[in-house]
Amino acid sequence: MKISLFYLLVFCSSLVACQDTNEERYLFFLHNRFLEDHELNEKHPEYGRTEYTEIRTQFENSGFTVISEKRNPNTNARTYALYVVRQIDSLLNFGTAPDKITVVGTSKGGYIAQYVSTLAENSDLNFVFIASFRTSDLENIPEINYCGNILTIYEKSDPFGVSALARKKTSTCTINHFKEIELNTKMGHGFLFKPLDEWIEPTIKWANGDYNFD
């Protein structure tokens, strides 16, 4: 992520260049916990390898400037979210419209993304939370407050992700657009380890500002 932001700072060293970046769409991708604790080529005993590079490539090939990195083990979700908020603030200060910035998170990355939504308090930012809500979160993480254009995606066979409508109801910030998708891949939590069209395609649509897709 630091490399991407350094590139952006250099690219925006002139007014003309910064104006060009206003037309770009930025996508922050926050990966799952398994990859945080393991190397890129290590395999989960049940779900296989986290295809992080392939997922990034899918987003890049769809025209997004992807800002992402492999996190250190035991990363604190709220602390890292503050780090991402600072990156977003930099983009906004360069003149990027908030609706051209999307934060996508899978599993633990989705929880970090929820903290970003809470801390940024910008109702025009886009967020995609994937397999990152359980009903017990309302009691265990009461400080989460959805804010922005929110897409949640969960898998029917996955015990670590269910409908987040309950969280939406407790959130007090403006949510201009909200959509929820239940998948049925029968892959359990492993569905997010791969760049499946089932979650990649709606994420791309959301990040492109298509909030009314079927």
ChimeraX attribute file (.defattr): number of C-alpha atoms within 10 A of each C-alpha:
attribute: neighborCount
match mode: 1-to-1
recipient: residues
	/A:1	16
	/A:2	11
	/A:3	11
	/A:4	13
	/A:5	14
	/A:6	11
	/A:7	11
	/A:8	17
	/A:9	15
	/A:10	11
	/A:11	15
	/A:12	16
	/A:13	10
	/A:14	10
	/A:15	10
	/A:16	10
	/A:17	13
	/A:18	19
	/A:19	14
	/A:20	13
	/A:21	19
	/A:22	16
	/A:23	12
	/A:24	15
	/A:25	20
	/A:26	26
	/A:27	24
	/A:28	24
	/A:29	25
	/A:30	26
	/A:31	27
	/A:32	25
	/A:33	19
	/A:34	18
	/A:35	22
	/A:36	18
	/A:37	15
	/A:38	16
	/A:39	12
	/A:40	15
	/A:41	12
	/A:42	13
	/A:43	15
	/A:44	14
	/A:45	7
	/A:46	9
	/A:47	15
	/A:48	13
	/A:49	19
	/A:50	25
	/A:51	17
	/A:52	22
	/A:53	11
	/A:54	12
	/A:55	18
	/A:56	22
	/A:57	14
	/A:58	18
	/A:59	22
	/A:60	15
	/A:61	10
	/A:62	13
	/A:63	15
	/A:64	22
	/A:65	18
	/A:66	21
	/A:67	20
	/A:68	18
	/A:69	17
	/A:70	17
	/A:71	17
	/A:72	12
	/A:73	12
	/A:74	9
	/A:75	14
	/A:76	10
	/A:77	18
	/A:78	17
	/A:79	13
	/A:80	17
	/A:81	23
	/A:82	16
	/A:83	12
	/A:84	24
	/A:85	20
	/A:86	14
	/A:87	17
	/A:88	22
	/A:89	14
	/A:90	15
	/A:91	22
	/A:92	15
	/A:93	10
	/A:94	17
	/A:95	15
	/A:96	22
	/A:97	17
	/A:98	19
	/A:99	19
	/A:100	21
	/A:101	25
	/A:102	30
	/A:103	28
	/A:104	25
	/A:105	25
	/A:106	24
	/A:107	24
	/A:108	22
	/A:109	26
	/A:110	27
	/A:111	24
	/A:112	29
	/A:113	32
	/A:114	28
	/A:115	25
	/A:116	29
	/A:117	26
	/A:118	21
	/A:119	18
	/A:120	19
	/A:121	17
	/A:122	19
	/A:123	19
	/A:124	20
	/A:125	23
	/A:126	26
	/A:127	30
	/A:128	28
	/A:129	28
	/A:130	28
	/A:131	31
	/A:132	26
	/A:133	26
	/A:134	16
	/A:135	15
	/A:136	9
	/A:137	15
	/A:138	15
	/A:139	8
	/A:140	10
	/A:141	10
	/A:142	12
	/A:143	12
	/A:144	20
	/A:145	22
	/A:146	27
	/A:147	28
	/A:148	25
	/A:149	25
	/A:150	26
	/A:151	22
	/A:152	26
	/A:153	25
	/A:154	29
	/A:155	25
	/A:156	20
	/A:157	18
	/A:158	18
	/A:159	13
	/A:160	16
	/A:161	23
	/A:162	20
	/A:163	20
	/A:164	22
	/A:165	15
	/A:166	13
	/A:167	17
	/A:168	17
	/A:169	10
	/A:170	13
	/A:171	17
	/A:172	10
	/A:173	16
	/A:174	15
	/A:175	17
	/A:176	13
	/A:177	16
	/A:178	15
	/A:179	16
	/A:180	16
	/A:181	17
	/A:182	17
	/A:183	16
	/A:184	14
	/A:185	15
	/A:186	12
	/A:187	15
	/A:188	19
	/A:189	21
	/A:190	18
	/A:191	21
	/A:192	26
	/A:193	22
	/A:194	18
	/A:195	20
	/A:196	13
	/A:197	11
	/A:198	16
	/A:199	21
	/A:200	15
	/A:201	15
	/A:202	19
	/A:203	23
	/A:204	21
	/A:205	14
	/A:206	21
	/A:207	27
	/A:208	19
	/A:209	16
	/A:210	12
	/A:211	18
	/A:212	10
	/A:213	9
	/A:214	6
